[in-house]
């Protein structure tokens, strides 16, 4: 019983850490996209708070690999190049939970 409880408590800590990481990672995006993802960045982007989690992840991965043809392609490619899949997932969870 203790092992099972420990497992679930550990799992909860991982979820909390991921949510905090998503908020910390997203803090670098606030100046363009707004605190809740409500802004049209550079007067061109989609409002990211209205995107589904899957669409947000697809856009981020598309910027990363150059396949997303968004208006901020040049700016965003450099911003997301160093993000791992887990970091993109954490950011998506953070921004789509608003």
MOPAC internal coordinates of N, CA, C and O (Angstrom, degrees):
PM7 1SCF
backbone

  N    0.0000 0     0.00 0     0.00 0    0    0    0
  C    1.4406 1     0.00 0     0.00 0    1    0    0
  C    1.5269 1   110.86 1     0.00 0    2    1    0
  O    1.2310 1   119.97 1   138.45 1    3    2    1
  N    1.3312 1   117.66 1   -41.55 1    3    2    1
  C    1.4595 1   121.04 1  -179.56 1    5    3    2
  C    1.5271 1   110.74 1   -63.28 1    6    5    3
  O    1.2310 1   120.93 1   142.48 1    7    6    5
  N    1.3418 1   115.83 1   -37.52 1    7    6    5
  C    1.4589 1   119.23 1  -179.79 1    9    7    6
  C    1.5217 1   110.41 1   -65.60 1   10    9    7
  O    1.2310 1   120.33 1   138.26 1   11   10    9
  N    1.3150 1   116.98 1   -41.74 1   11   10    9
  C    1.4614 1   120.96 1  -179.73 1   13   11   10
  C    1.5248 1   110.03 1   -65.41 1   14   13   11
  O    1.2310 1   120.32 1   134.65 1   15   14   13
  N    1.3162 1   116.99 1   -45.35 1   15   14   13
  C    1.4525 1   121.57 1   178.55 1   17   15   14
  C    1.5341 1   110.70 1   -61.13 1   18   17   15
  O    1.2310 1   120.73 1   136.09 1   19   18   17
  N    1.3145 1   116.21 1   -43.91 1   19   18   17
  C    1.4617 1   121.31 1   178.14 1   21   19   18
  C    1.5216 1   111.77 1   -61.15 1   22   21   19
  O    1.2310 1   120.95 1   139.71 1   23   22   21
  N    1.3225 1   115.78 1   -40.29 1   23   22   21
  C    1.4605 1   120.66 1   178.69 1   25   23   22
  C    1.5279 1   110.74 1   -60.80 1   26   25   23
  O    1.2310 1   120.68 1   130.96 1   27   26   25
  N    1.3354 1   116.31 1   -49.04 1   27   26   25
  C    1.4571 1   119.96 1  -178.30 1   29   27   26
  C    1.5259 1   112.51 1   -68.55 1   30   29   27
  O    1.2310 1   119.92 1   144.96 1   31   30   29
  N    1.3103 1   117.77 1   -35.04 1   31   30   29
  C    1.4558 1   120.25 1   175.76 1   33   31   30
  C    1.5327 1   109.83 1   -65.69 1   34   33   31
  O    1.2310 1   120.75 1   137.65 1   35   34   33
  N    1.3038 1   116.18 1   -42.35 1   35   34   33
  C    1.4618 1   120.53 1   176.81 1   37   35   34
  C    1.5160 1   111.56 1   -62.17 1   38   37   35
  O    1.2310 1   120.38 1   140.41 1   39   38   37
  N    1.3036 1   116.88 1   -39.59 1   39   38   37
  C    1.4545 1   122.00 1   177.92 1   41   39   38
  C    1.5208 1   109.96 1   -62.85 1   42   41   39
  O    1.2310 1   120.46 1   138.56 1   43   42   41
  N    1.3127 1   116.72 1   -41.44 1   43   42   41
  C    1.4616 1   121.37 1   177.91 1   45   43   42
  C    1.5112 1   111.63 1   -62.45 1   46   45   43
  O    1.2310 1   120.14 1   141.02 1   47   46   45
  N    1.3117 1   117.34 1   -38.98 1   47   46   45
  C    1.4568 1   120.53 1   178.95 1   49   47   46
  C    1.5215 1   110.95 1   -66.58 1   50   49   47
  O    1.2310 1   120.55 1   144.70 1   51   50   49
  N    1.3198 1   116.55 1   -35.30 1   51   50   49
  C    1.4654 1   120.40 1   177.44 1   53   51   50
  C    1.5232 1   109.68 1   -65.49 1   54   53   51
  O    1.2310 1   119.89 1   137.86 1   55   54   53
  N    1.3230 1   117.82 1   -42.14 1   55   54   53
  C    1.4634 1   121.33 1   179.70 1   57   55   54
  C    1.5223 1   110.35 1   -64.16 1   58   57   55
  O    1.2310 1   120.30 1   136.31 1   59   58   57
  N    1.3313 1   117.03 1   -43.69 1   59   58   57
  C    1.4621 1   120.75 1   178.75 1   61   59   58
  C    1.5230 1   110.34 1   -62.88 1   62   61   59
  O    1.2310 1   120.45 1   135.75 1   63   62   61
  N    1.3156 1   116.74 1   -44.25 1   63   62   61
  C    1.4637 1   120.43 1   179.57 1   65   63   62
  C    1.5229 1   110.43 1   -61.65 1   66   65   63
  O    1.2310 1   119.85 1   139.53 1   67   66   65
  N    1.3225 1   117.89 1   -40.47 1   67   66   65
  C    1.4545 1   120.87 1  -179.79 1   69   67   66
  C    1.5177 1   111.32 1   -64.74 1   70   69   67
  O    1.2310 1   120.31 1   138.28 1   71   70   69
  N    1.3339 1   117.01 1   -41.72 1   71   70   69
  C    1.4549 1   120.59 1   178.97 1   73   71   70
  C    1.5244 1   110.41 1   -63.58 1   74   73   71
  O    1.2310 1   120.37 1   137.56 1   75   74   73
  N    1.3204 1   116.90 1   -42.44 1   75   74   73
  C    1.4601 1   120.76 1   177.63 1   77   75   74
  C    1.5175 1   110.68 1   -64.97 1   78   77   75
  O    1.2310 1   120.46 1   139.85 1   79   78   77
  N    1.3095 1   116.73 1   -40.15 1   79   78   77
  C    1.4616 1   120.10 1   178.15 1   81   79   78
  C    1.5265 1   110.40 1   -63.32 1   82   81   79
  O    1.2310 1   120.09 1   139.82 1   83   82   81
  N    1.3231 1   117.44 1   -40.18 1   83   82   81
  C    1.4583 1   121.68 1   178.54 1   85   83   82
  C    1.5197 1   111.31 1   -60.93 1   86   85   83
  O    1.2310 1   120.84 1   136.87 1   87   86   85
  N    1.3347 1   116.01 1   -43.13 1   87   86   85
  C    1.4670 1   120.35 1   178.26 1   89   87   86
  C    1.5237 1   110.44 1   -65.96 1   90   89   87
  O    1.2310 1   120.22 1   137.99 1   91   90   89
  N    1.3146 1   117.18 1   -42.01 1   91   90   89
  C    1.4653 1   120.97 1   179.53 1   93   91   90
  C    1.5259 1   110.57 1   -65.10 1   94   93   91
  O    1.2310 1   120.45 1   136.56 1   95   94   93
  N    1.3070 1   116.75 1   -43.44 1   95   94   93
  C    1.4622 1   120.50 1   178.85 1   97   95   94
  C    1.5267 1   110.84 1   -64.95 1   98   97   95
  O    1.2310 1   120.73 1   138.22 1   99   98   97
  N    1.3203 1   116.20 1   -41.78 1   99   98   97
  C    1.4629 1   120.14 1  -178.64 1  101   99   98
  C    1.5258 1   111.70 1   -68.62 1  102  101   99
  O    1.2310 1   119.74 1   155.83 1  103  102  101
  N    1.3091 1   118.11 1   -24.17 1  103  102  101
  C    1.4740 1   120.49 1  -178.12 1  105  103  102
  C    1.5272 1   111.62 1   -56.61 1  106  105  103
  O    1.2310 1   119.94 1   155.50 1  107  106  105
  N    1.3110 1   117.73 1   -24.50 1  107  106  105
  C    1.4694 1   121.84 1   177.96 1  109  107  106
  C    1.5380 1   111.74 1   -76.66 1  110  109  107
  O    1.2310 1   120.39 1   167.52 1  111  110  109
  N    1.3179 1   116.85 1   -12.48 1  111  110  109
  C    1.4658 1   122.07 1  -176.36 1  113  111  110
  C    1.5277 1   112.52 1   -98.87 1  114  113  111
  O    1.2310 1   120.96 1   166.57 1  115  114  113
  N    1.3192 1   115.77 1   -13.43 1  115  114  113
  C    1.4670 1   122.36 1  -172.25 1  117  115  114
  C    1.5274 1   113.00 1   -58.21 1  118  117  115
  O    1.2310 1   120.05 1   141.29 1  119  118  117
  N    1.3226 1   117.52 1   -38.71 1  119  118  117
  C    1.4696 1   119.29 1  -175.63 1  121  119  118
  C    1.5313 1   112.01 1   -61.41 1  122  121  119
  O    1.2310 1   119.69 1   148.24 1  123  122  121
  N    1.3031 1   118.20 1   -31.76 1  123  122  121
  C    1.4703 1   120.93 1   178.77 1  125  123  122
  C    1.5321 1   112.99 1   -97.60 1  126  125  123
  O    1.2310 1   120.57 1   138.26 1  127  126  125
  N    1.3415 1   116.52 1   -41.74 1  127  126  125
  C    1.4649 1   120.93 1  -172.46 1  129  127  126
  C    1.5235 1   114.54 1   -97.47 1  130  129  127
  O    1.2310 1   119.83 1   170.22 1  131  130  129
  N    1.3355 1   117.93 1    -9.78 1  131  130  129
  C    1.4581 1   120.91 1  -179.23 1  133  131  130
  C    1.5178 1   111.80 1    88.25 1  134  133  131
  O    1.2310 1   121.01 1   -19.56 1  135  134  133
  N    1.3231 1   115.67 1   160.44 1  135  134  133
  C    1.4637 1   121.92 1  -175.47 1  137  135  134
  C    1.5254 1   113.00 1   -59.61 1  138  137  135
  O    1.2310 1   120.71 1   147.69 1  139  138  137
  N    1.3114 1   116.24 1   -32.31 1  139  138  137
  C    1.4718 1   120.28 1  -178.91 1  141  139  138
  C    1.5192 1   112.58 1  -114.74 1  142  141  139
  O    1.2310 1   120.41 1  -165.27 1  143  142  141
  N    1.3230 1   116.82 1    14.73 1  143  142  141
  C    1.4639 1   119.91 1  -178.86 1  145  143  142
  C    1.5151 1   112.35 1    74.87 1  146  145  143
  O    1.2310 1   120.54 1  -155.85 1  147  146  145
  N    1.3386 1   116.58 1    24.15 1  147  146  145
  C    1.4618 1   121.71 1  -173.58 1  149  147  146
  C    1.5259 1   114.52 1   -89.55 1  150  149  147
  O    1.2310 1   119.62 1   169.85 1  151  150  149
  N    1.3185 1   118.32 1   -10.15 1  151  150  149
  C    1.4640 1   121.48 1  -175.73 1  153  151  150
  C    1.5261 1   112.89 1   -91.97 1  154  153  151
  O    1.2310 1   121.63 1   -28.40 1  155  154  153
  N    1.3111 1   114.49 1   151.60 1  155  154  153
  C    1.4547 1   121.78 1   169.51 1  157  155  154
  C    1.5313 1   104.73 1   -87.71 1  158  157  155
  O    1.2310 1   120.50 1   -78.20 1  159  158  157
  N    1.3094 1   116.65 1   101.80 1  159  158  157
  C    1.4661 1   121.68 1  -174.05 1  161  159  158
  C    1.5258 1   111.03 1   -63.71 1  162  161  159
  O    1.2310 1   121.26 1   -46.87 1  163  162  161
  N    1.3205 1   115.19 1   133.13 1  163  162  161
  C    1.4640 1   123.27 1   178.92 1  165  163  162
  C    1.5281 1   112.33 1    54.62 1  166  165  163
  O    1.2310 1   121.00 1  -158.08 1  167  166  165
  N    1.3337 1   115.69 1    21.92 1  167  166  165
  C    1.4580 1   120.62 1  -179.43 1  169  167  166
  C    1.5116 1   114.37 1    68.99 1  170  169  167
  O    1.2310 1   120.02 1  -165.75 1  171  170  169
  N    1.3369 1   117.57 1    14.25 1  171  170  169
  C    1.4618 1   121.02 1  -173.43 1  173  171  170
  C    1.5312 1   115.35 1  -129.81 1  174  173  171
  O    1.2310 1   120.00 1   147.37 1  175  174  173
  N    1.3188 1   117.61 1   -32.63 1  175  174  173
  C    1.4712 1   120.41 1  -168.46 1  177  175  174
  C    1.5246 1   112.78 1   -77.66 1  178  177  175
  O    1.2310 1   121.57 1    -8.93 1  179  178  177
  N    1.3019 1   114.60 1   171.07 1  179  178  177
  C    1.4576 1   121.49 1   170.09 1  181  179  178
  C    1.5260 1   107.55 1   -74.97 1  182  181  179
  O    1.2310 1   120.80 1   -22.33 1  183  182  181
  N    1.3144 1   116.08 1   157.67 1  183  182  181
  C    1.4618 1   120.95 1   172.97 1  185  183  182
  C    1.5255 1   105.65 1   -79.76 1  186  185  183
  O    1.2310 1   120.27 1   -68.35 1  187  186  185
  N    1.3295 1   117.08 1   111.65 1  187  186  185
  C    1.4617 1   119.40 1  -170.44 1  189  187  186
  C    1.5273 1   113.76 1   -72.44 1  190  189  187
  O    1.2310 1   119.60 1   157.75 1  191  190  189
  N    1.3280 1   118.36 1   -22.25 1  191  190  189
  C    1.4619 1   119.20 1   178.58 1  193  191  190
  C    1.5323 1   110.81 1   -66.96 1  194  193  191
  O    1.2310 1   120.09 1   159.40 1  195  194  193
  N    1.3188 1   117.43 1   -20.60 1  195  194  193
  C    1.4599 1   121.78 1   179.10 1  197  195  194
  C    1.5253 1   112.82 1   -88.08 1  198  197  195
  O    1.2310 1   120.14 1   174.14 1  199  198  197
  N    1.3218 1   117.33 1    -5.86 1  199  198  197
  C    1.4612 1   121.34 1  -179.59 1  201  199  198
  C    1.5277 1   109.88 1   -81.39 1  202  201  199
  O    1.2310 1   120.81 1   -30.53 1  203  202  201
  N    1.3171 1   116.05 1   149.47 1  203  202  201
  C    1.4613 1   119.33 1   172.38 1  205  203  202
  C    1.5281 1   107.81 1   -74.04 1  206  205  203
  O    1.2310 1   120.70 1   -16.60 1  207  206  205
  N    1.3045 1   116.26 1   163.40 1  207  206  205
  C    1.4620 1   120.91 1   178.34 1  209  207  206
  C    1.5297 1   109.86 1   -58.86 1  210  209  207
  O    1.2310 1   120.56 1   136.15 1  211  210  209
  N    1.3258 1   116.53 1   -43.85 1  211  210  209
  C    1.4680 1   121.00 1  -179.27 1  213  211  210
  C    1.5302 1   111.16 1   -63.96 1  214  213  211
  O    1.2310 1   120.10 1   139.42 1  215  214  213
  N    1.3313 1   117.42 1   -40.58 1  215  214  213
  C    1.4623 1   120.67 1   178.95 1  217  215  214
  C    1.5259 1   111.50 1   -67.10 1  218  217  215
  O    1.2310 1   120.55 1   140.52 1  219  218  217
  N    1.3421 1   116.56 1   -39.48 1  219  218  217
  C    1.4566 1   120.81 1   177.97 1  221  219  218
  C    1.5298 1   110.06 1   -61.77 1  222  221  219
  O    1.2310 1   120.61 1   132.79 1  223  222  221
  N    1.3255 1   116.45 1   -47.21 1  223  222  221
  C    1.4618 1   121.35 1   179.98 1  225  223  222
  C    1.5268 1   110.43 1   -62.59 1  226  225  223
  O    1.2310 1   120.43 1   136.48 1  227  226  225
  N    1.3278 1   116.78 1   -43.52 1  227  226  225
  C    1.4642 1   120.53 1   179.32 1  229  227  226
  C    1.5263 1   110.94 1   -61.97 1  230  229  227
  O    1.2310 1   120.37 1   138.32 1  231  230  229
  N    1.3328 1   116.90 1   -41.68 1  231  230  229
  C    1.4664 1   120.04 1   178.95 1  233  231  230
  C    1.5221 1   110.74 1   -64.90 1  234  233  231
  O    1.2310 1   120.23 1   134.35 1  235  234  233
  N    1.3223 1   117.17 1   -45.65 1  235  234  233
  C    1.4640 1   120.65 1  -179.73 1  237  235  234
  C    1.5239 1   111.10 1   -61.63 1  238  237  235
  O    1.2310 1   120.55 1   134.59 1  239  238  237
  N    1.3194 1   116.56 1   -45.41 1  239  238  237
  C    1.4690 1   119.95 1   178.20 1  241  239  238
  C    1.5281 1   111.23 1   -66.30 1  242  241  239
  O    1.2310 1   120.58 1   145.02 1  243  242  241
  N    1.3247 1   116.49 1   -34.98 1  243  242  241
  C    1.4564 1   120.61 1   177.01 1  245  243  242
  C    1.5212 1   112.11 1   -66.65 1  246  245  243
  O    1.2310 1   120.59 1   139.32 1  247  246  245
  N    1.3268 1   116.48 1   -40.68 1  247  246  245
  C    1.4657 1   119.41 1   174.66 1  249  247  246
  C    1.5252 1   109.63 1   -62.55 1  250  249  247
  O    1.2310 1   121.32 1   138.90 1  251  250  249
  N    1.3114 1   115.09 1   -41.10 1  251  250  249
  C    1.4643 1   120.87 1  -177.17 1  253  251  250
  C    1.5286 1   111.83 1   -62.55 1  254  253  251
  O    1.2310 1   120.57 1   136.25 1  255  254  253
  N    1.3396 1   116.52 1   -43.75 1  255  254  253
  C    1.4697 1   119.11 1  -177.26 1  257  255  254
  C    1.5353 1   113.45 1   -96.63 1  258  257  255
  O    1.2310 1   120.73 1  -179.11 1  259  258  257
  N    1.3447 1   116.22 1     0.89 1  259  258  257
  C    1.4602 1   120.07 1   177.05 1  261  259  258
  C    1.5141 1   115.76 1    84.70 1  262  261  259
  O    1.2310 1   119.80 1  -175.70 1  263  262  261
  N    1.3276 1   117.99 1     4.30 1  263  262  261
  C    1.4609 1   120.35 1  -176.88 1  265  263  262
  C    1.5225 1   113.72 1   -89.68 1  266  265  263
  O    1.2310 1   119.42 1   164.11 1  267  266  265
  N    1.3146 1   118.71 1   -15.89 1  267  266  265
  C    1.4692 1   121.93 1  -179.87 1  269  267  266
  C    1.5169 1   107.90 1   -83.36 1  270  269  267
  O    1.2310 1   120.89 1   -52.56 1  271  270  269
  N    1.3023 1   115.91 1   127.44 1  271  270  269
  C    1.4555 1   120.05 1  -174.60 1  273  271  270
  C    1.5268 1   110.92 1  -101.81 1  274  273  271
  O    1.2310 1   120.66 1  -134.24 1  275  274  273
  N    1.3114 1   116.34 1    45.76 1  275  274  273
  C    1.4562 1   120.52 1   177.68 1  277  275  274
  C    1.5166 1   110.59 1   -74.58 1  278  277  275
  O    1.2310 1   121.22 1   -16.65 1  279  278  277
  N    1.3207 1   115.28 1   163.35 1  279  278  277
  C    1.4634 1   120.61 1  -176.36 1  281  279  278
  C    1.5276 1   112.99 1   -67.11 1  282  281  279
  O    1.2310 1   120.10 1   158.03 1  283  282  281
  N    1.3197 1   117.42 1   -21.97 1  283  282  281
  C    1.4711 1   121.50 1  -178.56 1  285  283  282
  C    1.5248 1   111.57 1  -104.68 1  286  285  283
  O    1.2310 1   120.71 1  -152.94 1  287  286  285
  N    1.3036 1   116.24 1    27.06 1  287  286  285
  C    1.4648 1   121.22 1  -174.88 1  289  287  286
  C    1.5257 1   112.60 1   -51.11 1  290  289  287
  O    1.2310 1   119.99 1   134.13 1  291  290  289
  N    1.3067 1   117.62 1   -45.87 1  291  290  289
  C    1.4606 1   121.07 1  -177.95 1  293  291  290
  C    1.5255 1   112.58 1   -65.07 1  294  293  291
  O    1.2310 1   120.47 1   140.60 1  295  294  293
  N    1.3117 1   116.71 1   -39.40 1  295  294  293
  C    1.4654 1   121.40 1  -179.33 1  297  295  294
  C    1.5274 1   110.59 1   -72.61 1  298  297  295
  O    1.2310 1   121.08 1   133.96 1  299  298  297
  N    1.3060 1   115.55 1   -46.04 1  299  298  297
  C    1.4679 1   120.20 1  -172.54 1  301  299  298
  C    1.5292 1   113.49 1   -73.13 1  302  301  299
  O    1.2310 1   119.78 1   147.41 1  303  302  301
  N    1.3072 1   118.03 1   -32.59 1  303  302  301
  C    1.4664 1   119.60 1  -178.85 1  305  303  302
  C    1.5264 1   111.04 1   -55.36 1  306  305  303
  O    1.2310 1   120.00 1   134.60 1  307  306  305
  N    1.2968 1   117.61 1   -45.40 1  307  306  305
  C    1.4582 1   121.25 1   178.97 1  309  307  306
  C    1.5212 1   112.98 1   -68.39 1  310  309  307
  O    1.2310 1   120.52 1   147.85 1  311  310  309
  N    1.3225 1   116.62 1   -32.15 1  311  310  309
  C    1.4690 1   121.22 1  -179.33 1  313  311  310
  C    1.5251 1   112.50 1   -70.04 1  314  313  311
  O    1.2310 1   120.22 1   144.69 1  315  314  313
  N    1.3225 1   117.19 1   -35.31 1  315  314  313
  C    1.4649 1   120.41 1  -174.51 1  317  315  314
  C    1.5242 1   113.68 1  -102.39 1  318  317  315
  O    1.2310 1   120.03 1   173.12 1  319  318  317
  N    1.3102 1   117.54 1    -6.88 1  319  318  317
  C    1.4717 1   121.14 1  -174.50 1  321  319  318
  C    1.5281 1   113.26 1   -53.97 1  322  321  319
  O    1.2310 1   119.64 1   141.92 1  323  322  321
  N    1.3039 1   118.30 1   -38.08 1  323  322  321
  C    1.4631 1   120.92 1  -176.24 1  325  323  322
  C    1.5134 1   114.99 1   -93.19 1  326  325  323
  O    1.2310 1   119.84 1  -175.97 1  327  326  325
  N    1.3360 1   117.91 1     4.03 1  327  326  325
  C    1.4637 1   120.08 1  -178.72 1  329  327  326
  C    1.5277 1   111.48 1   -82.80 1  330  329  327
  O    1.2310 1   121.15 1   -42.20 1  331  330  329
  N    1.3027 1   115.40 1   137.80 1  331  330  329
  C    1.4693 1   120.43 1   176.07 1  333  331  330
  C    1.5257 1   108.80 1   -82.36 1  334  333  331
  O    1.2310 1   120.82 1   -12.21 1  335  334  333
  N    1.3180 1   116.03 1   167.79 1  335  334  333
  C    1.4679 1   120.79 1   175.84 1  337  335  334
  C    1.5259 1   110.53 1   -59.55 1  338  337  335
  O    1.2310 1   120.40 1   140.96 1  339  338  337
  N    1.3236 1   116.83 1   -39.04 1  339  338  337
  C    1.4676 1   121.01 1   179.94 1  341  339  338
  C    1.5265 1   110.78 1   -65.85 1  342  341  339
  O    1.2310 1   120.06 1   141.85 1  343  342  341
  N    1.3176 1   117.48 1   -38.15 1  343  342  341
  C    1.4682 1   120.34 1   178.61 1  345  343  342
  C    1.5320 1   110.91 1   -68.66 1  346  345  343
  O    1.2310 1   120.34 1   140.07 1  347  346  345
  N    1.3147 1   116.95 1   -39.93 1  347  346  345
  C    1.4677 1   120.45 1   177.21 1  349  347  346
  C    1.5204 1   109.44 1   -64.05 1  350  349  347
  O    1.2310 1   120.32 1   137.62 1  351  350  349
  N    1.3114 1   116.98 1   -42.38 1  351  350  349
  C    1.4700 1   122.08 1   177.56 1  353  351  350
  C    1.5256 1   110.30 1   -60.68 1  354  353  351
  O    1.2310 1   120.01 1   136.31 1  355  354  353
  N    1.3234 1   117.58 1   -43.69 1  355  354  353
  C    1.4767 1   121.25 1  -179.82 1  357  355  354
  C    1.5243 1   110.44 1   -64.84 1  358  357  355
  O    1.2310 1   119.86 1   139.20 1  359  358  357
  N    1.3188 1   117.87 1   -40.80 1  359  358  357
  C    1.4633 1   120.79 1   177.59 1  361  359  358
  C    1.5291 1   110.18 1   -65.07 1  362  361  359
  O    1.2310 1   120.61 1   137.81 1  363  362  361
  N    1.3120 1   116.44 1   -42.19 1  363  362  361
  C    1.4771 1   120.35 1   179.18 1  365  363  362
  C    1.5173 1   110.54 1   -61.97 1  366  365  363
  O    1.2310 1   120.32 1   137.23 1  367  366  365
  N    1.3045 1   116.99 1   -42.77 1  367  366  365
  C    1.4642 1   120.60 1   178.85 1  369  367  366
  C    1.5275 1   110.10 1   -63.36 1  370  369  367
  O    1.2310 1   120.42 1   140.43 1  371  370  369
  N    1.3154 1   116.80 1   -39.57 1  371  370  369
  C    1.4607 1   120.58 1  -179.81 1  373  371  370
  C    1.5287 1   111.37 1   -67.13 1  374  373  371
  O    1.2310 1   119.96 1   129.37 1  375  374  373
  N    1.3106 1   117.68 1   -50.63 1  375  374  373
  C    1.4629 1   120.53 1  -173.11 1  377  375  374
  C    1.5224 1   111.53 1   -73.51 1  378  377  375
  O    1.2310 1   119.08 1   147.36 1  379  378  377
  N    1.3028 1   119.36 1   -32.64 1  379  378  377
  C    1.4615 1   120.38 1  -179.00 1  381  379  378
  C    1.5321 1   112.40 1   -85.07 1  382  381  379
  O    1.2310 1   120.34 1   175.88 1  383  382  381
  N    1.3310 1   116.96 1    -4.12 1  383  382  381
  C    1.4669 1   119.51 1   177.44 1  385  383  382
  C    1.5251 1   111.31 1   -89.84 1  386  385  383
  O    1.2310 1   119.83 1   176.15 1  387  386  385
  N    1.2953 1   117.92 1    -3.85 1  387  386  385
  C    1.4787 1   122.48 1  -177.58 1  389  387  386
  C    1.5095 1   111.32 1   -77.13 1  390  389  387
  O    1.2310 1   120.10 1   180.00 1  391  390  389

